[in-house]
């Protein structure tokens, strides 16, 4: 998928708030209230079943966030949305800083070692707490490479679609 069609997961609907259709949400933006700046939202109940929602209003409430979606005006309608992921189009997000990357921009990159050995493509990434991990797949094999720039990840070139890693191809 090209950059224009990519979606970024920014939050999730996690519960109900009141009886007038308000929802509790989790936000993975920084700061967390920035989720309301990125609109329209794409709600995904299942892969391929996205619904675009514009005009979302929200605010902090206690330790969490709450929001109201246009057309969702009662508790029953809101209950049907609990558990749905909130995505936004990649182009809505600000540019990444120097040596910073959105995971969605790294997915699909060709991964080669510093010696030029092809390892496969970036399937996805996940966080471990200590550092992020790049999952590299070549069809038959999966490798987990710590995303530690300057140590294991030597370079990332988004324009050429390539990541160079210092990694043993046999590992």
Beta strands, then each sheet from edge to edge (+ up, - down):
strand 1: 7-17
strand 2: 22-27
strand 3: 41-44
strand 4: 50-53
strand 5: 57-61
strand 6: 64-68
strand 7: 85-89
strand 8: 110-113
strand 9: 118-127
strand 10: 132-137
strand 11: 142-146
strand 12: 153-157
strand 13: 162-165
sheet 1: 4+ 3- 7+ 1- 2+ 6- 5+
sheet 2: 11+ 10- 9+ 8- 13- 12+
end
